[in-house]
Every structure is written in C-alpha cells, then in structure tokens.
C-alpha cells in the first residue's frame, strides 16, 4: 500500500484546442493520446456529473504525463476544480480503504478503466480523493506488465 511515484499532473482547461496549440504546437510537447468522448468515465471517476469532456495526455518524455481536461460543464471559466495531481500506487483498493477509514473524503470508488478511456488508460484502476485543503488527488494503479 505505497505510492510508487508521480503518475501525472492534470490541468482543467477552458478550450482543449487552444491549450493544445500552446502545449503541443508552441512548446513542442507531443500528444500521447486524445479522447473526446470521456464524459461517462470522467463522471464515474471524479464524482462530478458531466455531459461533455475532452481529454488530451501530453508526453513529457520521462514516462510522465500532463493531462489536459476540457469539461464544458464547468460553471465558469477559470474554475480549476478538475485540476489534480495523480500518484501511482501498488494496491489501490487497500490504499483507498486505509484512507477512507482515516476520514479522507473519496469522490468515487476505485474505477477500472476500459478501452473507452484510451489505449494508455485501459486496464488502469483510478480513484479521486480530496486532500485536507480541498485539492483533488487521484490514485492510479497500472496493470501489471
């Protein structure tokens, strides 16, 4: 039941295409994967009802990812409630259980991801939690190789 590393950092963006122009086209960060129909999976994982979500994973070239999430259901531009940091863990069920028993607020239960989440996410199990200051923390368990 340990954190094994930083899995990714995520930013909520108002316009995914505009953000891709900045990160991909201007900064040169390659897109690893993009999913444009992720609302149902996002809602199950984040605990937030969403009708339209687009996600792009940018490859930071060191095994880590910058995830950009456009959630058109956000109430106002600049609302970054979906922004989060994600830690990779070795046993997500045990970690989730230990944290919730200690009073940590879980925004979902561990959710297995299928192919609809994208090639790099299929087989992962993820859960969103809230830290003591209200920031979102995601835990990710990757499939064993």
C-alpha positions, 0 to 999 in steps of 0.5 A, spaced: 500 500 500 505 505 497 505 510 492 510 508 487 511 515 484 508 521 480 503 518 475 501 525 472 499 532 473 492 534 470 490 541 468 482 543 467 482 547 461 477 552 458 478 550 450 482 543 449 484 546 442 487 552 444 491 549 450 493 544 445 496 549 440 500 552 446 502 545 449 503 541 443 504 546 437 508 552 441 512 548 446 513 542 442 510 537 447 507 531 443 500 528 444 500 521 447 493 520 446 486 524 445 479 522 447 473 526 446 468 522 448 470 521 456 464 524 459 461 517 462 468 515 465 470 522 467 463 522 471 464 515 474 471 517 476 471 524 479 464 524 482 462 530 478 456 529 473 458 531 466 455 531 459 461 533 455 469 532 456 475 532 452 481 529 454 488 530 451 495 526 455 501 530 453 508 526 453 513 529 457 518 524 455 520 521 462 514 516 462 510 522 465 504 525 463 500 532 463 493 531 462 489 536 459 481 536 461 476 540 457 469 539 461 464 544 458 460 543 464 464 547 468 460 553 471 465 558 469 471 559 466 477 559 470 474 554 475 480 549 476 476 544 480 478 538 475 485 540 476 489 534 480 495 531 481 495 523 480 500 518 484 501 511 482 500 506 487 501 498 488 494 496 491 489 501 490 483 498 493 487 497 500 490 504 499 483 507 498 480 503 504 486 505 509 484 512 507 477 512 507 477 509 514 482 515 516 476 520 514 479 522 507 473 524 503 473 519 496 469 522 490 468 515 487 470 508 488 476 505 485 474 505 477 477 500 472 478 503 466 476 500 459 478 501 452 473 507 452 478 511 456 484 510 451 489 505 449 494 508 455 488 508 460 485 501 459 486 496 464 488 502 469 484 502 476 483 510 478 480 513 484 479 521 486 480 523 493 480 530 496 486 532 500 485 536 507 485 543 503 480 541 498 485 539 492 483 533 488 488 527 488 487 521 484 490 514 485 492 510 479 494 503 479 497 500 472 496 493 470 501 489 471 506 488 465 
